[in-house]
Amino acid sequence: LHLEALKEFKDLVAVKGSASGKWTGASDVVMKTILHCSDISNPAKPISVAKKWAELVLEEFFNQGDREKKMGLPVSPQCDRDTTSMAKS
């Protein structure tokens, strides 16, 4: 996934140039790249910040799992607070 996202963005820059004003019509590629960068950036942050973000993300997942359980749906991966731990995720 990482290499695919990187290639897609490099191809955009190769075709349209590095000036972002020329990237019209490519907002999907730009948004995917921004989202991907934010997704992989957590390990580069100070441990206290990275840990807090990990806790917040897991709590969001657990809230989803709680709602899925209440609705009688299968619980999505890493969304079950009874079986998922931060250390293993």
C-alpha positions in Angstrom: 0.0 0.0 0.0 2.8 2.4 0.9 4.7 1.9 -2.3 1.5 2.2 -4.4 0.6 5.5 -2.7 4.1 6.8 -3.2 4.1 5.8 -6.9 0.7 7.4 -7.5 1.9 10.7 -6.0 5.2 10.6 -7.8 3.4 10.0 -11.1 1.2 13.0 -10.4 4.2 15.2 -9.8 5.9 13.8 -12.9 2.9 14.6 -15.1 1.7 17.9 -13.6 4.9 19.3 -12.0 5.7 20.1 -8.4 3.6 23.3 -8.2 0.5 22.2 -6.3 -1.6 24.8 -8.2 -1.2 22.6 -11.3 -2.7 19.6 -9.5 -6.3 20.4 -10.5 -8.4 17.3 -11.1 -6.1 15.2 -8.9 -7.6 16.0 -5.5 -8.2 12.2 -4.9 -4.5 11.5 -5.2 -3.6 14.5 -3.1 -6.1 13.6 -0.4 -5.0 10.0 -0.3 -1.4 11.1 0.0 -2.2 13.5 2.9 -4.2 10.8 4.7 -1.4 8.2 4.2 1.3 10.6 5.5 -0.8 11.3 8.6 -1.4 7.6 9.1 2.3 6.6 9.0 3.6 9.6 10.9 2.7 8.5 14.5 5.9 6.5 15.1 8.0 9.7 14.3 6.3 11.6 17.1 7.5 11.8 20.7 6.4 8.6 22.6 4.0 10.5 24.8 2.2 12.0 21.8 2.3 8.7 19.8 0.9 6.8 22.8 -1.9 9.3 23.4 -2.9 9.1 19.7 -2.8 5.3 19.8 -5.1 5.4 22.9 -7.6 7.8 21.2 -7.7 5.7 18.0 -8.3 2.5 20.0 -11.0 4.1 21.9 -12.7 5.1 18.7 -12.4 1.5 17.4 -13.8 0.2 20.7 -16.7 2.6 20.5 -17.5 1.2 17.0 -17.2 -2.4 18.3 -19.6 -1.5 21.2 -22.1 -0.2 18.7 -21.7 -3.3 16.5 -22.3 -5.6 19.5 -25.5 -3.6 20.4 -26.7 -4.0 16.8 -26.0 -7.7 16.8 -23.4 -7.3 14.1 -20.0 -9.1 13.9 -17.4 -6.9 15.6 -14.8 -5.5 13.2 -11.1 -6.4 13.6 -9.4 -4.5 16.5 -12.8 -3.1 17.6 -13.5 -5.5 20.4 -12.4 -4.0 23.7 -12.6 -7.4 25.4 -10.0 -9.1 23.0 -7.9 -6.3 21.7 -4.9 -4.7 23.5 -2.8 -1.7 22.6 0.4 -3.8 23.0 -0.8 -6.3 20.3 -2.3 -3.8 17.9 
